Amino acid sequence: MSKILIIDDEIEICQLLDRFLTRKGFKVTTTLSANDGMRELKGGSFDLIISDFRLPDRSGLELLKDIKGLDPNSKVIIMTGYSDIRMAVEVIKFGAYDYISKPLFPEELFNLINQALNAGPENTPKQVNAGNAEKKSATQPSVKSDTSEYLVGISPNGKDVFKNLSIVAPTGLSVMLFGETGTGKEYVAKEIHRLSARAEKPFIAIDCGALPKDIAASEFFGHEKGSFTGALNSRDGKFKLADGGTLFLDEIGNLSYEVQLKLLRVLQEQKFTRVGGSNDISVDVRIIAATNENLKESMESGEFREDLFYRLNEFNITLGSLRNRREDIPLFIDRFVIYANAQLDKKIQGFDDEAMDKLLKYQWPGNLRELRNIVKRSVLMASGDMISVDVLPEEIVYNQQGGSAHSPDSLKEAAHHAERERIIDVLNKTGNNKSLAARILDIDRKTLYNKLRSFDL
């Protein structure tokens, strides 16, 4: 049985890795500081050391040098909370086997651990990585794909969110995610799934806000052939497809009362019946639900079932808006530039100081979704290595100057801008309650959703 030493000052990370690696058959020892880690190393032998780069008593690089001084053949993997190319090159140069970025994806770490344990002494340090670390990180982040990436950030809310999702992930509790549109609720849901025992099973997402009421039951539970006009064949619903895994219900407040009742039954009994069917179908599905609306108001008005709310709300996490997480904006921008470079085959280094200042002061009503779209657009339009203010969208420049330096040239553009600003204003005044905003704007909620997408909000 291989012995692994974990050194990280975040107790939740230690507990998470301890549980995961113990299930994988490793003998795990955890410590919360570099000094404690060194005492463990002097008192016994370990096949692999996994250490955070930022520790309270010394840096990961200093610790790495001490470990190598104690045993030059020690294999060390360094964890870091954000991608830092210079740090990655340095730790590998001084003998680390490899580095990995937080948040950690358990299976990715597991594969890296196996590679390290199977590598001979001649592969430590991993010289090939020192030469390729910059190329690796410049083209893509150390994650499986951009659609599954989750970035913790350095803001208090970002840290709290990651702490809470790490705590609840290994359990079977249903989770409610609260936050404005675009704050990354689906990313958090995916991260909970990845850190759970269901990680190898499906993760299925449903946008309840875009789901027509007349087909909602069929989408959830499936239907039998001939059960309604157009049902030419029997079909499995999302619950069946997610069996054994996780079902993410975004904008849960949009479900009809009838579907809410059926959903409550599935949560209580883990059984459902297809539309037009008569046989119960058993499933094992974990529910993560999300909303940007005040469901307590919906419960008071009778639009949302109180018993369903409390069944879903076994554990809840609130995601802060981007305008209240401004210290995280540069981190997200760096990550999104990497993605955009890979998607657009560009080599943009980032935003210049003036452009970054504009981005930091903007209110970001569309949160992370809007930021990502604007970064991608800016990367596409940039002509040099750095992105200048000239390619930033008009609304960002307008927001900062109290008037647009690039006023719309046509009536159509002016109308487009005015409509966007009106929607943002109403959403801000209603606390991002889309149902209320739609009523104030005198449009239906589906039309509001379509406009939000067209405006990248």
Order of alpha helices (4+ residues) and beta strands (2+ residues): beta-alpha-beta-alpha-beta-alpha-beta-alpha-beta-alpha-alpha-alpha-beta-alpha-beta-alpha-alpha-beta-alpha-beta-beta-beta-alpha-alpha-beta-alpha-beta-alpha-alpha-beta-alpha-alpha-alpha-alpha
